[in-house]
Amino acid sequence: MTRVHSRVVTEAARKSLTERGVSIEAIAEIVYDMQIPYNKNLTLSDCIESVESVLLKREIQHAILVGVELDRLAEEKKLSEPLQSLVESDEGLFGVDETIAFGAALGYGSIAVTTFGHLDKNKIGIIRDLDTKKGVAVNTFLDDIVGAIAATAASRLAHRFRDLEEQLEEEGIPTGN
């Protein structure tokens, strides 16, 4: 058995997002909207960096690869029934898409999990676009995976911001937040 180098997996995951019309910036915009109420100095650049960092995690990469592949197979009508119909229609009681995304978000703690739930329910930004896409496109898994990426990137920023605040406080520098 040949081991797959992490660089290959990283490139494949990023390529899968790009091919499906999902940009790092679109995910970062969701992160920005989620975190700006808590950090008035936050920039979109900070959010892009956080998304980029999250995309280096294997759990996230694997979720992207599995989810996008299942969405593609459903578009090509290559899944067996009844799975084909469940995925193609994004059946409301079919929760495997959320389960995969939720599992990917678990590595970033309770903030990521609760943020994922919020994003899954409210379908913000590109998540809404993916969820409501009509025609032949199937994004049953992708909308949830993008939600997990945004949630984990937002959680990462929240933790880093708190760490920075505490460091500044220890140095006697007021943070203003």
C-alpha positions, -999 to 999 in steps of 0.1 A, spaced: 0 0 0 13 34 -10 11 62 15 -3 95 1 18 125 9 1 152 29 10 178 2 -10 157 -24 -40 156 -1 -38 194 6 -36 202 -31 -65 179 -39 -87 194 -12 -80 229 -23 -85 220 -59 -119 204 -51 -131 236 -34 -119 257 -63 -135 235 -89 -168 237 -71 -167 275 -71 -157 280 -34 -130 305 -28 -109 310 3 -121 346 3 -158 336 3 -153 314 34 -132 342 50 -161 366 46 -183 343 66 -156 341 93 -153 379 93 -190 383 98 -190 358 126 -160 373 145 -162 411 139 -186 416 168 -160 402 191 -129 418 177 -132 453 162 -96 452 149 -103 420 128 -94 422 91 -104 401 62 -68 392 58 -68 377 94 -98 356 83 -81 344 51 -51 334 71 -72 314 95 -91 297 67 -58 288 50 -45 274 83 -77 253 88 -73 239 53 -40 223 64 -58 200 89 -63 164 76 -98 161 91 -109 191 71 -91 179 40 -106 144 42 -141 158 48 -137 180 17 -125 150 -5 -152 126 7 -180 152 5 -171 166 -28 -167 132 -43 -201 121 -31 -217 153 -45 -200 147 -79 -211 111 -80 -246 121 -73 -245 147 -101 -233 119 -124 -261 96 -111 -235 71 -101 -247 63 -66 -269 33 -60 -305 38 -49 -318 49 -25 -285 67 -17 -287 85 -51 -321 100 -43 -312 109 -8 -280 128 -17 -294 143 -49 -325 157 -32 -306 167 0 -332 148 20 -340 166 52 -336 134 74 -303 124 57 -278 137 82 -246 121 70 -236 154 53 -238 172 87 -222 143 105 -191 145 83 -188 183 87 -196 182 124 -168 156 128 -143 178 110 -153 208 133 -149 188 165 -111 193 165 -116 230 172 -138 227 203 -172 238 214 -170 272 197 -165 256 164 -193 231 170 -219 257 181 -208 280 152 -212 252 128 -247 246 141 -255 283 136 -241 283 101 -259 251 92 -292 266 103 -288 301 89 -269 294 57 -248 325 56 -229 337 25 -216 311 1 -232 284 22 -266 298 12 -255 299 -25 -244 262 -23 -275 251 -5 -299 267 -29 -280 260 -61 -304 247 -87 -298 227 -119 -276 197 -121 -252 208 -93 -254 187 -61 -239 204 -30 -254 182 -3 -221 177 14 -202 208 3 -225 234 19 -220 217 53 -182 212 48 -178 249 39 -198 257 71 -174 235 91 -144 253 75 -158 287 84 -167 276 119 -133 261 126 -115 292 112 -137 315 134 -130 293 165 -93 294 157 -95 332 156 -115 335 188 -89 314 207 -60 333 192 -76 367 200 -81 356 236 -45 344 239 -33 378 225 -55 397 249 -41 378 279 -6 383 267 -11 420 264 -28 422 298 2 404 313 25 430 298 3 458 312 -10 469 279 -47 477 278 -67 460 251 -98 481 249 -120 450 243 
